[in-house]
């Protein structure tokens, strides 16, 4: 079913078909998480890897009593200057079930290069082996570690950023809800790329974008059910941050795509943050699909979105926080 595919920008339709052909059809023909990961790992992006100043894999402490977490630290090229740099703690997408350090290596490299920032990519634990709220605790532990080691990383303590795409965007903003309740650490900015913010999955975009755009509504439901478990509470504020109390969270930059099941909840989250007094910028791309930033080297809108993300991360070093009165993208 390809209802409304005329809304997709013509230059991305072929990419959507290619991605849909290789992505595991989770929740339909693929119902085992391990098998879904095997299929996804075999179909990682063929695009080249942007050059950065250095890459190092290491482990850091997990939450109290939990295993260590693997992270990958990307350092800027020499032309970014000697530092200190912004430091972005990045959480990958994949529905809390798929993905890892390799699936988002190219995106993290590009963030590092374009923003002139240290990027700490976090290999948080996945569902269904662990369920909500364990990945949020992993995310919060990683942010705390980055804050405590900001000098070692080459970062400025005033320019700590959390970032993530899809489920990773959910973890980034939920880690900030936890940080607010636990007294820190201080974060300058949250960058949320097509974030999942409402576990009810009952917005108009879940219906109008249910099929035909690579990520389907059935995929999203399968991811949510594995993450929350059979007794999960879809109304819990850390499962659905759209309905949490949002005052006092860091400034945010939110990227949304019009041909995406989670589009409406991302846009609604930007609105609710603004209503709570949080400075917000939103970059909305009506002809794009979930995951389109992976095409930032070949599609103009993806290039623009990546440039906007890099700009707001870089701005944390020169006290230019997002003001909420400038929007990238299109209406």
N, C-alpha and C positions, 0 to 999 in steps of 0.2 A: 504494500500500500504506500503510495507516494502523494498523499493529499497535500495540496498547497506547495508542492516543490517549486512552483514558479516564484515563491517568495525567496528562495535561495538565490544568492548572487550567481550568475551563470558560470563564473570562473571557478566556483568551488564545487559544483555539482559532481564533477568527475571524482574529485577527492573524497566527497562524502560516500560515493558508491564504492570506491576502493577501500576506504576505512571500514565501511559496513561489511564488506566481503571478508575481511580478515579478522575483525573483532569477534570474540566469542559471543554467540547468541545466548547470553546468560538468561536464566529464567525460562527458557523455551527449550532449545535442543541441548544446551549445556547447563546442567544444574549442580555440578560438583565444582567447588571453588578451586581445588587443586588443578583440575583439568582446565578450568578457565584461565588460570595463571599460566599454564603450559602453553596454551594457544596464544595468549597475549605476548608472552616472552618470545615466541617464535616469529612474531610479526611487528617487532619494534620498528620505529620510524627509520626509513632509509636515508633521511636527510643527513647532511654532514654535521659535524660537531664544531661549533664556534670555538675559536682559540681563546684560552684564558691564561692568567699568569701562573696558575698552579692548581692541582687537584690532589686532595689527600683523603683517604678513607680512614676512619678511626671509630672508636667506641666511646660512649659517654655514659654516665650513670642514668639509669631509668628512674621511674618513680620509686619511693621507698619500698623495699622488699621485692622489687621487680627486677628482671634481667636488664643488662646493659642494652643500650640502643646503638645501632650503627648509624653513623652520619657520614656525609661526604662534603668536604669543605672546599669551596671554589674561591680562589683569590684573583683579584683583578690583574690585568695587564700592566706593565710598567707605565704606560702612557696615562693611566688613571691617576698617577701621582703616588707619592710615598705613603699616603694615608695620614691620619685615620680615615677609614671609609665607612659608609653605611653598612650595616650587617642585616641581611634578610634571612630569617629562619623559614625555610620553605617546606610545606607539606604537600605531597603529591596527591593527585586524584586517583580514582579507580574504585569508587563506591565503598571505601573502607575495606574492600575485599581484594582488589587487584593492585598492581603497580609496586614500585619500589625505587631504589636509587637509579637503576638503569633506565626505567621507563621514562623518566623525566630529566635525564642527563642533559639532553640538548637544550631544553627549556631553561634549566638552571645555569648552564653555560652562557646562554644568551642574556639572561638577567644579570649575571656577573659582569659580562663584557659591556653591555649597553648602559647599565646603571653605575658602573664603576664601584661595585659593591661586593663585599664578601657574602657568599651564599652558603648557608648551612642546610643541606638537604637531609631530611630526617626519615629514617626507615622505621616508622612506627609499626607496632604490631597490628595484624590484620584479622578481620572477621572471616569465618566464624570461629577460628581458634580462640580469639578473644572477642568480646562483644562490648557494646556501650556500657560504661563510659571509659573503658580502658584506653582506647586510642587517644582520648582527650587528655588523660593523665600523662601519657607518653609525650603528647605535644607540649603540655605545660612544663614537663620536666626538661624538654629540649630548650624551650625558651628561657627557663631559669639558668640552665647551663650556659647558654650563649651570653646571657647578661652577666653572669659571674666571670666569664672568660673573655669578655669583650676586648680587653687590651691584648691578650694573647692572640686573638683573631685578627687584630689590626683594626678594630672598629672603634667608633665613637659611641660612648654610652648614651649620648643624646639622640642617636640615629639608629636605634634598634627597631627592626621591622619584622612583622610576621606576614607570611604570604602563603597562598595555596590556591589550587584550582579544584573545582568540583567538591568532592568530599574533603579534599585538603583545605579548601576555603572554609568549609564548615569547622574543621579542626582548628584552623587559625583563629577564627572569631570566637569559638567556644573556649579556647585557651585564654583569650582575653577576658571572657566572663569569669573564668576561674581566677585569673590574676587579679581582677578587680575585687573579688571576694577575699582573696588571701593576701592582699596588700602588696602586690607587685609580682614581677618586676615592671618598671615603667617601659612602655613601648610607644614609639613615636607615630607609628602608622601600621594599619592592616590593609593588605592588598588581597582582595577576594575576587578570584577569576571564576566566573559562572558558578557561584557558590550554591551549595545545597543548604537551605535554611528552614525548610518546613517539611517535616516528616509526614504530614497529612497527605501530601501529594494530590491536592485537590484544587489546584489552580487551573485557570483556563489554558495556560500553555501546556499543561500535562495532557490536555485533551486535544488541542489543535496541533501539537507537535508530537503526538504519541508515536507516530511511525514515519519512516522515510527520511530521517535526518541523522542517521548514524546511531546516536544514543536514543533509545526508545523508552517509552513510559514503562514497559514491562521490565526492561533492564533496571531502571531506577527502583522499581518496587522490589525486585529481587535483592538488589544491594541493600536497601533499607531493612528488609526482613532479616537478612543474614546479620546485619550490624546490630539491630535492636533485639533480635531474638523473639521467640514466640510470646513472651510476656512483656515485651518492650512497650514503653509509654511514649506514644508519638507526640504527646503534649508536653513532655518534660522540656524545660527551657534549654537544656544542653543538647537535646535531640532536635528541637525546633527553635533555634535562636531567634527566628522572626518574632516569636511571641514572648521572648525574655524581656526583662527590664534592661534597657540599653544605655541609659545615661551613664556617663563617665567612661565609656569605652574610647580607645584611641581613634584618631581621625582615620577615615577609610577611603580607599579607591576601589570601586567595584566595576568589573567588566561583565557585561551580559550580551547574549546572542539571541536574536529574535526567533530563530528556528531551533529552539532548545526546550525540552520539557521543563527544565528548571528556570527558564527565563523569568517568569512572573515573580517567583519567590525571591530571586536575586534583586529585581527592581524594587519589590516591596521592602526588602531589607534596607536598601539605600534610603528609601523614603522614611522608614521607621527610625533609622539612625539619625537622619536629619531632624525629625520631629523630637528626638530625645536630646537635641543640642550637640550632636557629634558632627564635626565638619566632614562632609562627604563630597567626593566627585564620582560621577558615574560615566562610564564609556559604554554606550549601547550601540550594537551593530545589528540592525534588524534583518539583514540578509545573510548572517553568519550562523554557524551551528556550534554545538557543544564540542570543545576541543580545538577550535579554529586557530588558536595561537600557535599551534604546532606548524602552521603554514606561514609563519611570519617572514620567511625568506622568499616566498613565491606569491603571496596574495597581499594586495595593498592594505585592505582593512585589518588584516592580522598584523602587518608591519606597523600600522598606526596604533593598534592596541598595545603592541609590545613597546613601542616608543613611549606611549603614555604611562605604562607601568614603570618603565625605566626612569622616566622623568620624575614621577612622584617619589620613587625610592631615593634618587639622587638629591631631591629637594630637601630631604631630611637633614642634610649636612649644611644647608645654607638658610635654615629657618623659613623655608617657603612651604608651609603646610597646605594641603588641599583646602580651598576656600569654599567649595560648594557652588560657586557662581560660574564655573566653566565646565562644559561637558564636551568630551571628545565623542567621536562616532556620529551617529545620525539618529533622528527621531523616526 
